[in-house]
Each structure stands twice: as C-alpha cells, then as structure tokens.
Amino acid sequence: MKHLVLGLTTWLVSSFAFAAGSDFINQTRLTITGANPAQTLERTVEDLQAVFYKYKPALDSGTRIVRPLFIGGTRREPTLSMTLEKCVLFVCQTVDLNADVHITPSQGSCSRNMIMKVDLNRSSQILTDVYESIDVTACLNGKTLDLNSEARHASKYSTGPVQQETFKMLKMQIDPIVKALDATLRENAK
C-alpha cells in the first residue's frame, strides 16, 4: 500500500508539473500613443474582437487554410475558428483551431497588469494534446506596454515532431496578433 501511495503521489506531482509548464514564445514592447495610455488600453480590452478582425494568420510553405478565420463571440471575449492543413513531406494533417479569448487583470508591479488567454481546448486533439492555451501577460507602465507570450503545456505534452510543428505554428501567430493589437491601440488613442 505504501508503494501504491508513493507511486500515486509521484504520478500526481509529475502530472501537475507537466500541466503547469509552458514554452516561452517571445517578448514584445509597444508604445501607446495619446494622452491617456491606460484609457487607450481599456478601450482596446473592451473590444478585443476589433483586434482579431485585423489579425491575418501567418502560414509557412507547408500549410494552407482549408476554412478561413471566423471571428465570433462577444466584443470583450471573442472566439476564433479556422481549419488548416499542414503537410510535412508526404503526410498531411488537418487541424481545427477553435479558440476562446479572454483577458483578466493579474497581479504585478506595473500600473496595469493583465493576462490574455487564448484557450485552445476546443481545437483538434493533435493540438490540444500538446498545448492548452497561449498566454500573453501585459504590463503597462506609462506609455510602455510589455507583452510576454508563452504556450501552456497540455496534460499529454511531450516533445517531438508534433510538438515542434505545433509550437512553430503557434509562434508564427504572435507577430500578426501583436501587429493587430498595435493598430487597434493606435486607433483607440485618437
């Protein structure tokens, strides 16, 4: 019995450690123009759909869009869906990307701290086995908005070709999302 409890405890600890892990994607710094950066950021957060209407998915040469990006949900909590086909050598895989986006305040040392979570749990299993979300932490100090993005590990996360291709695809999306965010912040600063 002691070995069973010890084994179960070890499994639980390692499972939670995996579920809590993440892969760093990138760090970006934006400058918010206008007289009131905090108000500009708040207007942007209140209409995240506007950000994603400007977002253009990035694709590599082995990927094509099967079903174009559709933006749904609400202004504050948009949903994203599209279907991609990824081919590596002679093997092709179709992946449905269905994401729920929400943003919440978070703790931190900045004048405004928040986290945007792009929840991937309704996507194809090949994706959700590896990553559960893309998390972007935002830190506003004065006119400077620092963004750190990471891909949160799913419970079945393991490294290998599927994880590497999935991470590459998710990482490619950050720059277009940041460009869309920057454009929306500039509009809202007027």
N, C-alpha and C positions, 0 to 999 in steps of 0.2 A: 504494500500500500504506500509506504514511504517513497519508493521509486516512482510509482504512478503519480503521486502528488508532485514530486520534484520534476518529473518529466513534463507534466501538465503546466506547471509553473514556468519552466524553461520555454515551452512552446508559446505560452501566452506572452511572456516578455519579448521573445523574438518576433512574434506576430505584431505586437503593438509597436515595436521598434521599426519594423518594416513599414507598417501603415503610416507611421508618423514621419517617414523620411521624405526627402524631396531632392530634385535635381535642379541646381541653380541654372537659370536661363540667361538673364542679363540684368544690368543696372543702367538706368537712363535718367537723365536730368533735363527737365523742361523749365523754361522761364515763362511765367504767366504775366502777360502784359496787362495794362489797365490800372486804374486807380485802386481797385479793391480785389486783390488776388483770391482772398477767401470767399468772397461773394461770387466771383467767376467760377471757382471750383465747385461751389454749392449748386450753381445753376447747371453746371455740367453733370454733376452727380444726379440731379433731379431728372435729367433726361439722357440716360445712358444709351437709349435707343438711337439718339442722334449721332452718337459716336460710332455705333456699329453700322448705321446707314452709310457712313463714309468709309468703312473698312472694306478693303479689297483683299481677299485671301491670296497668300503667296504660295506658289507651287514650284516644285522642282521639275526637271525634264521627264521624270518617270511618273508624274502624277497628272491626272486630268479630272475636271469637275464633271460628275455624272448628273447631279441635281444641284442647281445653283443655290447660293446662300439665300436663305429666307430668314428675315428678322420678324419675330413675333413678340409675345409677352406684353409687358407694360413699359411705359416710358422709363420708370425707375428700375425695373427688373426685366430686361429683355431676354428673349430666348433666341438662339441661333441654331439653324439646322442646314446641313448640306451633305451631299454624298460625294465622296472622292474615290477614284480608282488609282491604286498605287501599284506599279509594276517594277519588279526587280528581276533582271534577266528575263526569263520566260514565265515567271509566276506573277499573276496579278491578283490583288485583293481589293474588294470593295469595302469601304468603311463609311458608316453613317456617323456624322458628327452632330450630336444633339446636345446643346449646352444651355444651361440656365446661368444667367449672370446676375450677381447681386453684390452690393457694396455695403459695408458696415463700418462704423467707427471702430478704432482699435487703440490700444494703449501705446504710448510712445513719448518721446521727448520733443516732438515738433509742435508747432502751433495747431496743426490739424493732422491727425493720423487716421488712416482708414485702410481697409483691405478690400480689394475687388476679387471675388472668387468666380471663376468660370468653371462651373460644375459640369463634369463630363459624364456623369454616371448613367445618363440615358443613351449614350453612344454605343457603337458596336462593341462586342465583347473583346475583340482583339485590342481595342484601345483601352477599355475600362479594366482589363486585366493588369495593365501596366500603370496607368495614371488615372487618378480620380478627379483632379482639377488642376487648373492653372491659377495660382495665387499671385496677385500683384499688390504689394504693400506700397502705400503712398504716404509721403511725408512732406507737408507744406511748411516751409519757413520763409517768411517774407514773400518774395516773388518766385522762389525756387521750389519746384516740385520734384522730389526724388522718387523714382519708381524702381522697385526690385521685384523681379518676377522669378517664379520657380514652378516646376511641375511636381505636384504632390504624388507620391507613390500610392498605388492601389494595394490591396491586400495580397494580390498574387504577383507583385512586382518582382521581376528578376531581370538581370542584364542579359543581353544577347542581341541578335539581329532585329527582332521585332521591337524591342525597347529602343534600340538605336535609331531605327527608321521612324518610330513614333515620336521620339524626342526631337529628332531633326525637323519633322513636320510641325510640331507644336512650336518649336523655337523660331521657325520661319514666320510664324504668325505675329510675333511680338512687335516687330518693326512696323508692319502695316496698322496694327492696333494703336501703337504709340503715335503714328502719324495722324490717324483719325482723331485721337484724343487731343493732340496739339491743335489741329484745325478747329475742333469744336471749342476748345478753350479760347482760341483767338476770336472766334465769332461771339462767344459769350462775354468777352472782355469789353466789347463795344458798348 
